[in-house]
Structures are given as C-alpha cells and as structure tokens.
C-alpha cells in the first residue's frame, strides 16, 4: 500500500485530544498483533484486522462502533490527516475509545462560577486507524492500525446501551413523543406507552427519559418575541374557524405581548351551568418563557373537573390580575362566580375584592397543605404526622367556636406560639377553614378527594413541553381529551345500578333526578338522618343525634312554601341537603325533596359538547311540559307510597320506562329555562 511522502495536515475532531492521546503511524496492531486482546468473546469476522477494507470511512466507523458496542464501550472520531494542497482530501482517520484523552483544564474566572463535573476520560489508548488507498483506480479505506487495550473497566451488555453514542430517538419515535406532548401526558407516561407499543421491558428503549426531556426542550429554544407573534397568530386562526372562541391580550409600550387570555366555546357553555364555584390556580409558570400561568377550572354535575379558561401574564401584580379577572368576566358574559378559590397571593386577593366584589374569596386548601412539609417537618420532627391529623380535624369542624378553642389547644400542645406560619394561617383562617366557609357554595371542591382531582386536572396542562405558540392548541387537545374521558365516566355512572339503602320515597325520588355522584352524597345524609331525633319547638325544630342530650342543629321548615333551612349550612355549602333537614322532612311525612333543593347543577342534565350549538333554540312550551311532568310524578309518588304493593308496582314500571326513555336522543331544548330556574333557586 503506497502513501505519498509529504507534509500532512492534522485536524482534531476534539481539540482536547491534541496533547492527551499519543498515536502515530508506527503504533499499530500490525507491529504487535499478538498483543491485541478482545474485551469480549466475538466472532473472528467481527473483529477489526489489519488490511480490512471498507468502501468509505463512514462504513469503517459504523463497523468499529458495532464492535465497540459488543465489547462494552463506545467510540468517537479522534483526528483526520490529509495531504497539504488543494484537492488532495483526507488520507487517514483515527477512531478512539470514548474514554480516550484527558479533559483540558479551564481557565479560572473569579466572576463566573465553574461547574465541577467529573470527566469520563482517562487516557485510554484503544483505537482503530484507517488509511485511504487507490488500487486499479478504485479508492477504498483499509485498517492500518488497531489496538484494543483499555485502562478502564468495560460495561456489561445491559449497561452499554446507556452510553450517549448508542442512545438514539428515531424520527418515528420523535413524532410519537411530540404527539404525546400535545395530549399533556408526562414524560414518564410517554416512556411507558412507547415500551408497550414496542413490546420491550421497562428501561429497554434505545433512549432515556433525559433524552426525551432534551428533545422536548429543543423545541422550546426559540426567540420568545417570535413565539408571542405566533401565539397571537394561532389565536386569530382559531377565531377564524370558530367565531365562539374568545381571546384578549395587551401589549407593552414596546409593542411586545404582555398578557393574553382565552377560552373555548364549550368552556363558556359549561360555565353557564357550573360557574358558581371556580378555582383560579396561578401557582404555575411556563418555565421556557418564565411566564406566570393562570387556569380557571370548576366541577360539573358528575363530580368531574371542567375547564373554563387560561391566562398568561408577564408579571404577577395587581394590574395584571385585575386585567385577567376583567377579561374572564367578559368571556363569561359578565357572570361572576359565587365563590373563587385561589392561592395565597395578596395582589390577587386585592384584585378579586375590586373586580368581583360580590364573590366570596377563599384559599385552596391543597395549595396550603402542599407547603406543610417544608414549613413544619423540621420544626415538629416525629410529631409532624400527629400535628397534621389534628390540623385536618380542626379544618373539618362545623362551628367556629369549636375551631377557635381547638386551635388554641393545638398551638399549646405542639409549642407553636411563635411559629410564623401558624400565625399567618390563623390570621387568614376565615379564608380557608371550613367553619368560616360553610355559608358559601364550593361545589365540594374543598374536600380532600375532589381537591386532588382538581389538582390532577390542572397538572395535565403543565406536563406537555411544546412551543409557546402551540400552547393554545395544546390546552385544547388536553381539554378535549378530558372531555372524552369525562363522557365515558358519565356513561359508566349512568348505567351503574343504584342501590337504595333506606327505602324512603325521598331516596327513590332523588335517585331519578340527581346524577349518581350527587345522589351518593345525598344518600349518605339520608342514611345518617335515621340516627337523629327531631323536637318541634315554637320557632322550628331542634335536631340532635340520638345519643346526645345537649346541643343539636336548628331547622326551620315552612311546608306550605317548601322552604327548609338548617343552622349547619350544609346546603348552602355543597348544594346537598343535610341529615338534620332530611330528618325533619321525614318526620313531617314529606315523600319527596322540595324541587328547589335538588339543584340543577347536580341533576342528570347532559350539557351538549358541540361548541357551536345554539342554546337560544328552545321551544317556548318546554318549561310548561316539564312542570306538568313534575306534577304527574308527584302524584305518582303520593299514590304509590300508600302501600308496599303499590311501591313495588310503581318501581317496576318506572324502571322499564326510564330504560326506554334513555334510549331516546338527548335534545338541548329547555337548557336555558333550566339554567334560569337554577339561578332563581340559588
């Protein structure tokens, strides 16, 4: 094999190798073939050898890379050599172990902190050299040097795949990952889905979670200014396709996007029915652009979270929050919620007081509890769990007097008199403790299980890592995904068999009107009502547990006007009558719950998912027909309750009738009248 003698040009793929790796033209396996030692047992034809020929230097690299993978290491390009002169090109290449060379020392800079990352390079001398030759006018590349001596441990087959050189994400997998990102699922969930699709064991994909995160991060490394322009363009495109889509924004003095908010037609429709209690979560940020994110959510009649709107803000101040609340009310036709739950943010609290003066402002308990480990774990040590149990007990009390006494005892018992977090919590108790909130409707979003569901719903919008310009579309995909899941859960609730536990006519009546979710809440109270005794007094009824000799709740009932109220305020708080009121109704031979106490927001009413459906298309006689049916049902219950045989017959026939009715398509007729009735009742 001939090589022209002349001055060679040396080019290092990694400049750090210039002084840390000593390879020359005489250091080759053809001079010491007996010393060539394989790291793993391999077939002879898969081992590089002197004189081995390749059509291109890339083919040689791929061959050596496969050999290295089987042996337990990876390779990289070290340096290239070529003739000095135009058109001569490359004549020699070196491929080395990934641990070849040594990391050069960086010049210290006192003003710039240095990252102390440990290098994997240790001066390994394993390499393969190839040289270009031309025989009979056909160029090829041949191995002219090879050594497989390593001064470090080689990896096992189960470990070598984690080396960066062997971790690759195919174009197909990239497309799948980006599609998953749009649905809002986490990177961990993406990995599990891909493992199932490819039928591989957990952890055996050709890439890691870190690689996926880096891929998603690469799609966010764009100019924020260009992104905001694209975001506005995206909103305008959606508006062109859907006139009912709403968005609004502000620009700063420099003409850059400052704040933007949007809501979908379906969200506005849902708010009409379920916007009585709203969570406005502003605790998250879009990290790629460092923008605070606010999400409005609520709870529907089947106990599932529903999306109302989104806002991105430049700053978290009174001006920005005031703008966000004003725009949100504009989206929702000026209808303010009865209650709004937020994080502990003084600027937001002030903005709500100004922009929603008739709305009760409360704090999300789960956002408070999430801070407890950092606030109290170190302070309380082994008593932390005991304290947390006592906190929840106080939180769920009914009477403010009991809370005040219990709080003082808790502070004394745990020695928390001077703890600043305890002092702050007590000062804000009227905004988070249930004894102070029971007169205000919350749709059950203050309970532990429902608050967890709301928080999980919000996280869906945060786990996807797409570009800012696609965030509006991303949220829409997540909302639609949740809507579809919600429809499936709704169907499952509706087809499940409801088990009546008390046999009371009130229970049977409520089971046909309320959703299974709401009925289960009412049924709990009906079962407990049997454990209470009622005593008629001059101005109402006193209801107490049969084991108690003192205390109790005061219930006021006006039968002729179908009005009943209780001093525990559970109906005002949850929209479900309490055990005390139900006990009085039962004692007074009331066979069905007054209509006004079966709120529309908890009834079996399917809200159309079509965003363009016109709610104004309602026949004028619909409300009258519904009222006529209610009168017939009332008569049916009264007559059936006169004997067990009548009840059995009525139950059998009504079950058959309900099955036939459910087979009929659902119409939107009457939704506006029902909504108006709901507002008048609440």
Phi, psi and omega in degrees: 000123186260144175226132179292139179275131180177176179288126182262143173266128179253126177236124181264127174295328177232108182304336181293344180279350187302319183246002186252352180229126184254098175232133176223181185292346182260350180271092184211162184287343180287344178269339180218061185296332182291341183271353179290119185237127179278144181280329179225159177290121180224161177292143185303323183288350179261005180259131176302143178217157182294131181095352178299136189249144177224147181287328179223161177290334176293323178296322178295320179298315180298319179298313181294326179295318178295320177300315181297321181297320178291330182278335178112025175213176176234169185234168173212162177285131185262297180206161177235152178230144179209163180290144177283113180146158184288133174084357181286324176073191182281144176233346182207142178224149177239132172243133186231165175299147182296346179257014177289155178077180179225147181289125180292150177287135178272145177294128183288145178226112185296332183275350182235118180294142180259140175278128183266075181262132181283131180274148177273352183283137184220020177077026180298140185257007179292136183198170167220131180248136175237146180231149182271137176219161180229116177237129182057032177079002180252115180284145171209171181242131182235148178287123178243358178199138181203131175217138182238034178273127179239138178260026180213164179287143177267156186274153174286159180305327180286346182256328188297333181293345179275353177295140183307326183296335184254002178264110182227147175245115181292164179299322178297316180293324178299316180296320178296317181298316180292326176293317177299320182300323181293332179280350176090008181281159183284164178298322179300317179293324177301315181298317181296318180296318180294323177297319179293318180297321183269357179057048177243157178292152177306130179091002184252018171287155180284017177206165184248173176301323179298320178297320179294317179296320178296321178299311180295324179295325182296333179280352180257353182276073180228171181287119181303327181295315177297323181297317181293326176296316178295326180296315177296321178297319179299315180297320180294323178296318178296320180298322179296323181278328183227096181302339181276352174290136182237137173210157179211156183205166173230152177245147177279174181304335179275003179082010179268152180297129182253305179223149175211139179225151179207160177206152182262159182301319180295326180292320179294322178294318178296322181297328180303327183260325190239020180271016180288329177227128188228139170260128175244096185268116181241026186270000185246161179223149168277102191298329182297329182238005176054046180248129175298138181242131176243135181232128176262125178222162177216199180226133183272187186288347177259015176074023181246144181297147175225146186269136179247324183178171183221152175213139173246130184240149175282320182225155174261083179222175183301319182297315181293315180294322178297318177297316182300315181293321180296316180294318180300315178297324177296318176301320187265028174058033175081002183277114179272147178289157174290322182223140175232129181253130184221180172279171179280088182227115186293325178294318179293321178300317179293320180296321178294319179300327181274313187275336180227067187296336181267357183268137176281125179263128177226166181256140178292120183295325183290333176286331176286311183297329180299338181269351185302315182304317180285335181277318193238347184302310182289327183290317186264339178060234183293342182270004184300312181297319178298316179295318182298321177298317179294323178299313180297325178297314179294320181300324186267004179296161181264323187257137178296326179298318178296323179295313182301314179295315180295324180295316179299317179295322180294317179298318179293317184295327184253004177061047185250026185301321186257004181290124186293330180288321177295318179299317180293317179299318181293322180296330182257016188302328181290349181260347182227331183283129185300326178304334181266353186246359189290349177269003184237134185291134180231358180059022178080007184281003176263353178283157185298315184292317182287324178294325177295320179295318178297314181297319178297322179297317180295321181299335181300327182280348187258340187282336179284144184236066179255179181293155181301320182298336181264002187293323178299315178295320180299316179296319179299319179296316180296321179295314180297320178300316180291322179298318179296316178297322179295321178297321178295317179295323178298316179298318179297320178296318186289331183268352181287148180284126179270125181265119177278133187253335185254336184076003182284143178303327179299322181293315179299317180296313182296326181296333180273346185256315186274157173293156178306323179298309182291322180297322179298325178291317179292321181298323176303316181290323178296319178296317181290332182300331180294343181269005184245153176245145180242139181234121181284136179235178183298321184248024178147213182231145172253124183239124178220160178298145187296344180267354184262143177256346181226171178076206182115179181243145180266122181244133177249129183224128175241091187303319184296333181253005181053046179243130177215142179212156182228149181289348178280343175062026181293323180296318178297329185276319187241346184082010179239131180297146182275169180297328183292314179293321180295325178296319179293318178298319179294317179298326181273017177057039176270122188264354173211150181288132178309140187305323183293345180258010169246080190302145178304321185293347176250008184271168178282073178239121180273121178275122182302138180273349180291119186292339186258007183290134184270114182285351181281345183279076184232132180288140187294331184271003186297313182299321180294321180293322177296318179296320178298317179297320179298321179295320179296316180297320179299317178295320179300317181293317181299315181289321183291330184287354184284345176200159179293324179297317178297319179297317180298315181295314181297316181298317181297313183291321181293322178300317178295319181295317180298320179299318179292321181295320182293342177284344181279148178296150181269132180252158179273000183299132176094355182296319181294318178296319179296322178295318179296320178297321179299316180295324181289330180282330184261000000 
